[in-house]
Amino acid sequence: MVNEAVEGDATSQPESQAAPARQRLLLVTGMLGAGKTTALRVLEDLGWEIVDNFPIRMLEAMIDIAPDGPGADRPPLAIGFDSRTRGFDPERVIAQVKSLGERREIELTTLFLDCSSNELERRYNETRRRHVLAGDSPVSTGIRAERELLAPLRRWADILVDTTEYTSNDLQRVIRERFASSVPGELTVTVSSFGFSRGMPPVADLVFDMRFLDNPHWDARLRPQTGQDPEVGEYIRKDPAYAEAFERIRDLLLLLLPRYRQQGKAYVHIAFGCTGGRHRSVFTAEQIAATLRHSGFSPTLLHRNLGSRAADLLEGGLQREK
């Protein structure tokens, strides 16, 4: 769920008297476990400068730091903070936000990430992390205390995103769709891996089936590893079909992506699949994402099934691939 307030545009000025570009500033906060780290990581992929757990009392001093060189453009800036941040005081934060909002050279937005208490408790129990405000009490006590502490800031925020029903991929998509426009003309590219044994991705523009490659799953030494491990990558590279297939996929993407951008397409999702979604698809997605970065794109990289606990059982239960 996403809620946001819409503000009017600033009065335009004649071109000869145009003011310097306004500094875009996004404050990212919310409940611990609601997805702040994920949101900041996506913003960084979109070209934002990221600072996390920044002492909010030093915010104005940081904004006043001049950009590098005369006439240099400032990238949009996203600052993350939460109840763990030193000197955190929601009422004082709101006062600072009001003060900054009066400065004509700053375009300021506050993003609050929320989540139901039951879902937050489930996430804490799953990761076995302690809540910083709980002390020796149950995690639910810490969540209640944090929610009460953050209530003023939640009411004040320009944009509210409730991640209760979101997967990590869902949140990344929402952040990309809401903030990708901060980079004018940029094509938002997502590169993902998935396992066919768990179903096709619901939304993908281009899907490549990597099951023609030799499967590292059948090497007992490599089976516990993933496509992010060097030994698995070396195994896949040795397949005689890999190099030519990779080059053809790479060249096709480098042909298509600029054409998509010229046609006004804003989002392109490129998905790579293998049986379990842990080896061949992961490695290929990683390599393609790196190639696209070197070619001037800023892809977001997602691995849908990399952390799935039952992936080995699913892949091992299928007929062995030759």
C-alpha positions, 0 to 999 in steps of 0.5 A: 500500500502506498499513500502520498501527498501531492504538492504544487509545482514551484512557480516557474522562472524565465530561463534567463533568471532560472535558479540553480537546480534544486537539491532532491532530498529524500528522508527514509525512515520507518519501523525496524524490519519494514524494509529501509535497507532494501529501499536504500539499496534500490535508490542507490541502483537508481543513481541516488547518493545514499547515507544510512543511519545518519545523525539527523541533527547534522542534516543541514550541515551536510546539505550545505556542503558544496558540490564538487567543482563550480556548476557541478550537479548534485545527485539526489540524496537519500538519508536513512534513519530510524529509532537506532540512530543516535539522538533520534527524536521524532518531534525534533526531526519534524521540526528540522524537516519543516525548516528545510522545507522552507528553503527554496533550493531543496526539494524534500520528501519523507518516506515512511516504511510501515508494517503490521506488528504481527508481520514484524514479529514474525520477521524478527522470530524468523531471523532471531534478531533482538529488537533494540527497544525490547531489552529482555522483554518479548519482541512484541514489547519493543515493537509497541514501544517503537510504534508509539515513538514513531507515531508523530513521524508516521503522521507527518511523512509525505509517502507511506508504504505498508510492506506487510504483504510485500516480498522483498521483490515487491518493495523493490518494484514499488521503490523503482516505480516511485523514484526512477523518474528522478533520473530523467530519461533513464530506462529502469532495468531489472535482471533476475534469476528464478527456478522453473520448479517454482513457477515462472516470474509473473512479470518479465519482458525477456525470459532466458532458459539456462537449463541447456547448461551442465547442472552444478547440482549434480556435483556433490561438492558444488551442490551446497554453493550458489551461482555467486560462488567462484567454483560454481561460476568456473564450472558453468564457464567450462560448459562448451555452450556457455561462452557463445550463448552468453555472447549472443544474449549480451549482444541481443540485450545491448541491441534491444535496450537502447531501442526500448528506451527510444520507444519510451519504454520505462521498465524492462525485466530480464529473467534467467531461469534454471531448475532450482534457481540457485546455480546457472540462472544466478550466475548468468544473471550476475554476469549479465548485470555486470555487463550492463553496468559496464555498458552504461545501464543501472540494473537492479539485480534480484534472485527470487529463489536463492534463499529458498530452503527446499531448493535442493529437494525440488531440484534433486527430486526431478529427473537428472538433467544431462 
